[in-house]
């Protein structure tokens, strides 16, 4: 059973922090089914950084959330432990977290899981991580589904300022018998259909005004391509104004992410139209991109073959003059995580070609080159840094004003998927 201090912490949170969050964000609950009296698994769509606390404040049981704690500061990690959260690796399989989940479920705990695995960048709902249906069958507990509407518009992942509008949490229950009897893929499909919420396309939210004094602040984390001049990483936001530093084109945006203004041909209705434009341009660039080629370690990997050392591959890399990168970013720092901390490759330019992810140090010297098909689990941690796996190593990127969303989208588009690399 939960530690006494975790139960006490949740009781205090519901009456203090929970009440404050519900008032601040105009949160209301709609229980289509009552909360189960026995232990259960809570599943919810994930769009706002405070989702766990808002949902938990509406329920009566202590929720043991599976949470991404990588990159959090020590104070937040202590707080997470106080309320019973336990960590998992972000964007990658974590068998220790899976075992912890099973142990807690068997011990009679109520579990909280966000099946999408990460918050949405532009409000699009994502599919649950593979294996959810099998996990639920093994746990053998009823499932409480929490579908959140308005949470993304309240606090977009990229934004520096939150909005106040309307945030509704609708609860439904899948019985224990249904979880055990349903075919796992069918169960996953049903869960996705219930939890899928797209605030930018939700008819019920169209008349709701999401108020924010600076709705453009932080926009450079989401928008990386100017539709007027084609410049990369040249967009910034202040107040309600989005401006291209290269050509001077400007748009206004409100708290609902609706756009106005801009040169002819760039008069999008909202930010989703803009991110759709970025995705389409990425796909076009990848289709027409040339490979760097000529270097061992790049190209289609042999099944089971180890990833070659990026420095060794970079030393044999031919020049890329005349070859246009799919995307690139300057003033990037590349590090490799080791058992003793991190080792740095320095600062320089990051470029993505059809067959190579290349880091070129600003001070000269050999580049480091990675086969993009072997780059796995590329994730962003709290808009602070990105990490990805390559072979047995874990690498960290600090963009210093660059756009992480661009790289997440580009690498996954190159791999033929959508969303974050998994």
C-alpha positions in Angstrom: 0.0 0.0 0.0 1.1 3.6 -0.4 3.5 5.0 2.1 1.7 7.1 4.7 3.5 10.3 3.6 2.3 9.8 0.0 -1.3 9.5 1.1 -0.8 12.6 3.4 0.8 14.5 0.6 -2.1 13.8 -1.8 -4.7 14.9 0.8 -2.9 18.2 1.3 -2.4 18.7 -2.4 -6.1 18.2 -3.2 -7.1 20.9 -0.7 -4.3 23.4 -1.5 -2.4 23.0 -4.8 -5.3 21.2 -6.5 -7.8 23.8 -5.6 -5.5 26.5 -6.8 -4.8 24.8 -10.1 -8.5 24.2 -10.7 -9.3 27.8 -10.1 -6.4 29.1 -12.1 -7.1 27.0 -15.2 -10.9 27.0 -14.9 -11.0 23.2 -14.6 -14.2 21.2 -14.4 -14.8 17.4 -14.2 -17.4 15.3 -15.9 -17.8 11.8 -14.5 -19.5 9.6 -17.1 -18.8 6.7 -14.7 -18.0 6.9 -11.0 -14.4 6.5 -9.9 -13.8 2.8 -9.1 -13.7 2.0 -5.4 -10.9 -0.5 -5.9 -7.4 0.1 -7.2 -7.3 1.0 -10.9 -5.1 2.2 -13.8 -5.6 5.8 -14.7 -5.0 6.6 -18.4 -5.0 10.1 -19.8 -4.0 12.1 -22.8 -1.0 14.3 -22.1 -0.6 18.0 -23.2 0.0 20.2 -20.2 3.0 19.9 -17.7 0.6 19.9 -14.8 -1.7 17.2 -16.1 -0.9 14.8 -13.2 -1.7 17.2 -10.5 -4.9 18.5 -12.1 -6.3 15.1 -12.7 -5.2 13.8 -9.3 -6.9 16.6 -7.5 -10.3 15.5 -9.0 -10.0 11.9 -7.7 -10.0 10.3 -4.2 -7.1 7.8 -4.4 -3.4 8.3 -4.2 -2.1 8.1 -7.8 1.3 6.5 -8.4 2.3 8.1 -11.7 4.9 6.7 -14.1 6.7 10.0 -15.0 9.6 11.3 -16.9 12.0 12.6 -14.2 15.0 12.9 -16.5 16.2 16.5 -16.6 14.2 17.6 -13.6 16.0 19.6 -10.9 16.6 18.0 -7.5 13.8 19.8 -5.8 11.2 18.5 -8.3 12.6 15.0 -8.0 12.1 15.1 -4.2 8.6 16.4 -4.7 7.9 13.7 -7.2 9.0 11.0 -4.7 6.9 12.7 -2.0 3.7 12.2 -4.0 4.6 8.6 -5.1 5.7 9.2 -8.7 8.4 6.9 -10.1 10.6 7.6 -13.1 11.0 6.1 -16.5 13.3 6.7 -19.4 11.8 9.2 -21.8 11.0 8.0 -25.3 12.8 4.6 -24.8 11.9 1.2 -23.4 12.5 1.0 -19.7 12.2 -2.5 -18.3 13.0 -1.3 -14.7 10.0 1.0 -14.9 7.8 -1.7 -16.3 8.8 -4.1 -13.5 8.0 -1.3 -11.0 4.6 -0.8 -12.6 3.8 -4.5 -12.3 5.0 -4.7 -8.7 3.0 -1.6 -7.7 -0.1 -3.0 -9.4 0.2 -6.3 -7.7 0.6 -4.5 -4.3 -2.8 -2.9 -4.8 -1.6 0.6 -5.8 -3.6 2.9 -8.2 -1.4 3.7 -11.2 -1.3 6.7 -13.4 0.1 6.4 -17.0 0.1 8.7 -20.0 -0.1 6.3 -22.9 1.2 8.8 -25.5 4.5 8.9 -23.5 5.1 12.6 -24.0 3.3 15.9 -24.3 2.2 17.1 -27.7 4.1 19.9 -29.5 1.3 21.2 -31.6 -1.8 19.6 -30.1 -2.0 16.6 -32.3 -3.0 13.4 -30.4 -0.5 10.6 -30.6 -1.1 6.8 -30.5 -0.5 4.9 -27.3 2.9 3.3 -26.9 3.0 -0.3 -28.2 2.2 -2.9 -25.6 -0.3 -1.0 -23.6 -3.1 -3.5 -24.0 -0.9 -6.4 -22.9 0.2 -4.4 -19.9 -3.3 -3.7 -18.8 -4.3 -7.4 -19.2 -1.3 -8.4 -17.0 -2.2 -5.9 -14.4 -5.9 -7.1 -14.4 -7.3 -3.8 -13.0 -10.2 -1.7 -14.1 -9.2 1.3 -16.2 -10.2 4.9 -15.5 -9.9 7.0 -18.7 -9.4 10.8 -18.3 -10.0 12.7 -21.6 -8.8 16.2 -21.2 -10.2 19.0 -23.4 -8.5 22.5 -23.3 -5.3 21.4 -21.5 -3.1 21.9 -24.6 -4.5 25.4 -25.3 -4.1 26.2 -21.6 -0.3 25.5 -21.6 1.3 24.7 -25.0 4.6 22.8 -24.6 6.5 25.5 -26.6 5.0 28.5 -24.9 6.5 30.7 -22.2 3.1 31.9 -20.9 0.0 30.0 -20.0 -3.5 30.8 -21.0 -6.9 30.8 -19.1 -9.8 29.4 -21.0 -11.6 26.2 -20.2 -10.1 22.8 -19.2 -12.5 19.9 -18.9 -11.7 16.4 -17.7 -14.1 13.7 -18.7 -13.9 10.3 -16.9 -15.0 6.9 -18.2 -14.4 3.4 -16.8 -13.4 0.2 -18.5 -14.3 -2.7 -16.2 -11.8 -5.3 -15.1 -13.8 -7.9 -17.0 -13.6 -5.9 -20.2 -9.8 -5.4 -19.8 -9.3 -9.1 -19.3 -11.6 -10.3 -22.1 -10.8 -7.7 -24.9 -8.1 -8.5 -27.4 -5.1 -6.2 -26.5 -4.9 -4.4 -30.0 -8.7 -3.8 -29.9 -8.4 -2.5 -26.4 -5.6 -0.1 -27.4 -7.7 1.2 -30.4 -10.7 1.8 -28.1 -8.5 3.7 -25.6 -7.0 5.8 -28.3 -10.4 6.7 -29.8 -11.7 7.8 -26.3 -8.6 9.8 -25.3 -7.7 11.4 -28.6 -8.2 15.1 -28.2 -7.1 17.8 -30.7 -7.8 21.2 -29.0 -7.2 23.2 -32.3 -9.9 21.2 -34.1 -12.3 20.7 -31.3 -15.7 22.3 -32.2 -16.7 22.7 -28.5 -13.6 24.9 -27.9 -14.1 27.3 -30.8 -16.2 29.8 -28.9 -14.0 29.7 -25.8 -11.4 32.5 -25.5 -8.0 31.5 -24.1 -6.6 34.7 -22.6 -2.9 35.4 -22.6 -1.0 38.7 -22.6 1.9 37.3 -24.6 0.6 34.4 -26.8 3.6 34.6 -29.1 6.3 34.2 -26.4 8.3 31.0 -27.0 7.0 30.6 -30.6 10.6 29.9 -31.9 10.4 26.5 -30.2 7.6 25.5 -32.5 8.0 27.4 -35.7 11.4 27.1 -37.5 10.6 27.8 -41.1 9.5 31.2 -42.4 6.9 30.7 -45.2 7.7 34.0 -46.7 11.5 33.8 -47.2 12.3 30.2 -46.4 14.7 31.1 -43.6 15.4 28.6 -40.8 15.4 29.4 -37.1 14.7 33.1 -37.8 11.2 33.3 -36.2 10.6 35.0 -32.9 7.7 36.1 -30.8 6.9 39.0 -28.5 3.5 40.0 -27.2 1.1 38.8 -29.8 3.4 39.2 -32.7 5.4 36.7 -34.7 8.3 38.2 -36.7 10.9 36.8 -39.2 14.3 38.3 -38.4 15.4 37.6 -42.0 12.7 39.2 -44.1 10.6 41.2 -41.6 7.4 39.4 -42.3 5.0 39.5 -39.4 1.8 37.8 -38.1 -0.3 38.2 -35.0 -1.5 35.2 -32.9 -4.0 35.0 -30.1 -4.4 32.6 -27.1 -6.3 30.2 -29.3 -3.4 30.0 -31.7 -5.4 31.7 -34.4 -3.3 33.8 -36.9 -3.8 37.0 -38.7 -1.7 39.0 -41.2 1.4 37.9 -43.0 2.4 38.2 -46.7 0.1 36.9 -49.4 0.2 33.1 -49.5 1.1 32.8 -45.8 -2.2 33.9 -44.3 -2.7 30.7 -42.3 -5.8 30.3 -40.1 -3.9 29.0 -37.1 -0.5 27.5 -35.9 -1.6 24.0 -37.0 -1.6 25.2 -40.6 1.9 26.5 -40.1 3.2 23.2 -38.7 1.5 21.4 -41.5 3.5 23.6 -43.9 6.7 22.8 -42.1 6.0 19.1 -42.3 5.2 19.2 -46.0 8.5 21.1 -46.7 10.4 18.6 -44.7 9.0 15.7 -46.7 9.8 17.6 -50.0 13.4 18.2 -48.9 13.9 14.6 -47.9 12.6 13.3 -51.2 15.0 15.5 -53.1 18.0 15.3 -50.8 21.3 13.9 -51.9 23.3 11.5 -49.8 26.8 12.4 -48.6 27.9 8.9 -49.4 31.4 7.5 -49.7 31.9 6.8 -46.0 31.9 3.4 -44.3 29.3 3.2 -41.6 26.7 5.2 -43.5 23.8 3.7 -45.4 21.5 0.8 -44.6 22.8 -1.0 -41.6 23.2 -4.7 -41.5 20.8 -6.3 -39.0 22.4 -6.6 -35.6 25.6 -4.8 -36.7 27.0 -2.4 -34.1 26.9 1.3 -34.8 30.4 2.5 -35.9 32.2 5.2 -33.9 30.9 8.6 -35.0 34.4 10.2 -35.0 35.8 7.4 -37.1 33.0 7.8 -39.6 33.4 11.5 -39.6 37.1 11.3 -40.3 36.3 9.4 -43.6 33.4 11.7 -44.5 33.7 13.4 -47.9 33.1 17.1 -48.2 29.4 18.1 -48.5 29.9 21.2 -50.5 27.1 21.7 -53.0 24.8 19.3 -51.1 22.0 21.0 -49.4 21.2 19.7 -45.9 17.6 18.7 -45.1 17.8 20.9 -42.0 20.7 22.4 -40.1 21.3 24.4 -36.9 24.3 26.5 -35.8 25.8 27.1 -32.3 25.0 23.6 -31.2 26.9 21.7 -28.5 27.2 17.9 -28.7 28.0 15.8 -25.7 28.2 12.1 -25.0 27.0 10.7 -21.7 29.5 8.4 -20.0 29.7 6.6 -16.7 31.7 9.6 -15.3 29.4 12.3 -16.6 29.5 13.8 -20.1 32.3 14.1 -22.7 32.0 17.0 -25.2 32.5 17.1 -28.9 32.5 20.9 -28.7 30.2 23.5 -30.3 29.5 23.7 -34.0 27.0 23.1 -36.7 24.6 20.2 -36.9 23.4 19.1 -40.4 21.0 16.3 -41.5 21.5 14.7 -45.0 19.7 11.8 -46.4 22.3 9.3 -45.1 24.1 11.2 -42.4 23.6 13.3 -39.3 26.8 15.4 -39.2 28.2 17.5 -36.4 31.0 19.9 -37.6 33.1 21.6 -34.8 33.3 25.3 -35.1 37.0 25.3 -34.3 37.9 22.9 -37.1 38.9 19.3 -36.9 37.1 16.1 -38.0 33.3 16.0 -37.8 31.3 13.3 -36.1 28.8 11.5 -38.4 25.9 9.3 -37.4 23.7 7.1 -39.5 20.2 8.6 -39.0 18.6 5.2 -39.4 20.4 4.2 -36.2 19.5 7.3 -34.3 16.9 6.2 -31.7 14.8 7.7 -29.0 15.4 11.3 -29.9 13.6 13.4 -27.3 13.4 16.9 -25.9 13.7 17.4 -22.1 11.7 20.4 -20.9 13.0 22.7 -23.7 16.4 22.5 -22.1 18.3 19.9 -24.2 17.7 16.9 -26.5 19.1 13.4 -26.2 19.3 10.4 -28.5 20.7 6.9 -28.5 23.2 5.7 -31.0 24.7 2.2 -30.6 25.4 1.8 -26.9 25.9 5.5 -26.4 23.5 8.3 -25.3 24.2 11.7 -26.8 23.0 15.2 -25.7 22.4 18.3 -27.9 22.1 21.8 -26.6 20.7 24.1 -29.3 21.1 27.5 -27.7 18.1 29.1 -29.4 17.7 26.5 -32.1 14.5 24.5 -32.6 14.3 21.0 -31.1 10.9 20.3 -32.7 12.5 20.7 -36.1 15.0 17.9 -35.4 12.4 15.6 -33.9 10.2 16.0 -36.9 13.0 15.8 -39.5 14.6 12.6 -38.1 11.2 10.8 -37.8 10.1 11.9 -41.3 13.4 10.6 -42.7 12.7 7.3 -41.0 9.2 7.2 -42.5 7.1 7.8 -39.4 5.6 10.7 -37.6 6.2 12.2 -34.2 9.1 11.5 -31.9 11.5 8.7 -32.7 11.0 5.6 -30.8 
